[in-house]
């Protein structure tokens, strides 16, 4: 009888798994059951997520994005600057939004590495390196 019980349990478990898999919405499909007032639609804007690790003192060149960029420190210490503005410290968990066409840079603090989460959209337009004076906010 123990064998029959194990077989029945295995068959039941398999059927439950099959029901769950076939009843689940496909990837990319938003289920109305998860929202109130209607399921949102997804836009067609290309968004590229990435996780970048900058070593102490490392930073990007000056650049801009065709649509936008959102950066956020996940760990460590970092900084960013929009051209013509003051250097801003990146705070862990606080996103910074840069609109289309705004030239900026971002990277690690001078004495600590940075793990940065990045969401970019549109073509990146690269410019020259960030000088030490700009990096240090002079």
C-alpha positions as CSV (number, residue, x, y, z in Angstrom):
1,X,0.0,0.0,0.0
2,X,2.9,2.3,0.6
3,X,3.9,2.1,-3.1
4,X,0.4,2.9,-4.2
5,X,0.3,6.0,-2.0
6,X,3.6,7.2,-3.4
7,X,2.5,6.7,-6.9
8,X,-0.8,8.5,-6.2
9,X,1.1,11.4,-4.6
10,X,3.5,11.6,-7.6
11,X,0.6,11.6,-10.1
12,X,-1.3,14.2,-8.1
13,X,1.7,16.4,-7.8
14,X,2.4,16.2,-11.5
15,X,-1.1,17.1,-12.4
16,X,-1.1,20.1,-10.1
17,X,2.2,21.3,-11.6
18,X,0.7,20.9,-15.1
19,X,-2.4,22.9,-14.1
20,X,-0.3,25.7,-12.6
21,X,1.9,25.9,-15.7
22,X,-0.9,25.9,-18.2
23,X,-3.0,28.4,-16.2
24,X,-0.2,30.9,-15.6
25,X,-0.1,33.9,-17.9
26,X,2.8,33.9,-20.4
27,X,5.8,36.1,-19.8
28,X,5.1,39.6,-20.9
29,X,1.3,39.2,-20.4
30,X,-0.1,41.4,-17.6
31,X,-3.0,39.7,-15.8
32,X,-6.0,41.8,-14.8
33,X,-6.1,39.8,-11.5
34,X,-2.9,41.7,-10.4
35,X,-4.3,45.2,-10.9
36,X,-7.3,47.3,-9.9
37,X,-9.1,49.4,-12.5
38,X,-7.5,47.7,-15.5
39,X,-4.2,46.2,-16.4
40,X,-1.6,48.7,-17.6
41,X,-0.2,48.5,-21.1
42,X,3.5,48.3,-21.9
43,X,5.1,51.1,-23.9
44,X,7.4,50.4,-26.8
45,X,10.3,52.5,-25.4
46,X,13.5,50.4,-25.4
47,X,14.9,50.3,-21.8
48,X,18.2,48.7,-21.1
49,X,18.9,47.7,-17.4
50,X,22.4,47.1,-16.2
51,X,24.5,46.7,-13.0
52,X,27.9,48.5,-13.3
53,X,30.7,48.2,-10.8
54,X,33.1,51.2,-10.8
55,X,36.4,50.9,-8.9
56,X,37.4,53.9,-6.7
57,X,38.0,57.0,-8.9
58,X,36.6,55.3,-12.0
59,X,33.9,57.2,-14.0
60,X,32.3,57.4,-17.3
61,X,33.1,59.9,-20.0
62,X,30.8,62.8,-20.5
63,X,27.7,61.5,-22.4
64,X,24.0,61.9,-23.1
65,X,21.1,59.6,-23.9
66,X,18.5,59.8,-26.7
67,X,15.6,59.3,-24.3
68,X,16.7,59.2,-20.6
69,X,18.9,57.5,-18.0
70,X,18.1,56.6,-14.4
71,X,21.0,55.7,-12.1
72,X,21.0,54.6,-8.5
73,X,23.7,53.4,-6.1
74,X,23.1,49.9,-4.9
75,X,26.2,49.8,-2.7
76,X,29.4,51.8,-2.1
77,X,29.8,55.5,-2.9
78,X,29.4,57.4,-6.1
79,X,28.9,60.7,-7.7
80,X,27.4,62.3,-10.8
81,X,27.3,65.6,-12.5
82,X,25.4,67.4,-15.2
83,X,27.5,69.6,-17.4
84,X,27.6,73.1,-15.8
85,X,26.2,72.0,-12.5
86,X,27.7,70.9,-9.2
87,X,28.8,67.3,-8.5
88,X,26.1,65.3,-6.7
89,X,26.8,62.4,-4.3
90,X,24.8,59.2,-5.2
91,X,22.9,58.0,-2.2
92,X,22.1,54.2,-1.9
93,X,18.6,53.6,-3.1
94,X,17.9,57.1,-4.3
95,X,17.4,57.2,-8.1
96,X,18.6,60.1,-10.2
97,X,16.9,60.9,-13.5
98,X,18.6,62.5,-16.4
99,X,16.4,63.6,-19.3
100,X,17.2,63.2,-23.0
101,X,20.2,65.1,-24.4
102,X,21.5,66.2,-21.0
103,X,25.3,65.7,-20.9
104,X,26.5,64.2,-17.7
105,X,28.9,61.6,-16.2
106,X,28.7,59.2,-13.2
107,X,31.1,56.9,-11.3
108,X,32.6,55.9,-8.0
109,X,33.8,58.2,-5.3
110,X,37.6,58.7,-5.1
111,X,38.0,56.3,-2.2
112,X,35.3,53.7,-2.5
113,X,33.9,51.5,-5.3
114,X,30.3,51.8,-6.5
115,X,27.8,49.2,-7.6
116,X,25.3,51.2,-9.8
117,X,22.0,50.2,-11.2
118,X,21.3,51.8,-14.6
119,X,18.2,52.1,-16.8
120,X,19.0,53.7,-20.1
121,X,16.9,54.5,-23.1
122,X,17.9,55.8,-26.5
123,X,21.3,56.0,-28.2
124,X,24.2,57.0,-26.0
125,X,26.2,59.9,-27.4
126,X,29.8,59.7,-26.0
127,X,31.9,62.8,-25.5
128,X,35.4,63.3,-24.0
129,X,36.8,62.2,-20.6
130,X,35.9,63.9,-17.3
131,X,38.8,65.9,-16.1
132,X,40.1,65.5,-12.5
133,X,39.0,69.0,-11.8
134,X,35.4,68.3,-12.9
135,X,35.5,65.0,-11.1
136,X,36.6,66.6,-7.8
137,X,34.1,69.5,-8.2
138,X,36.7,72.2,-8.7
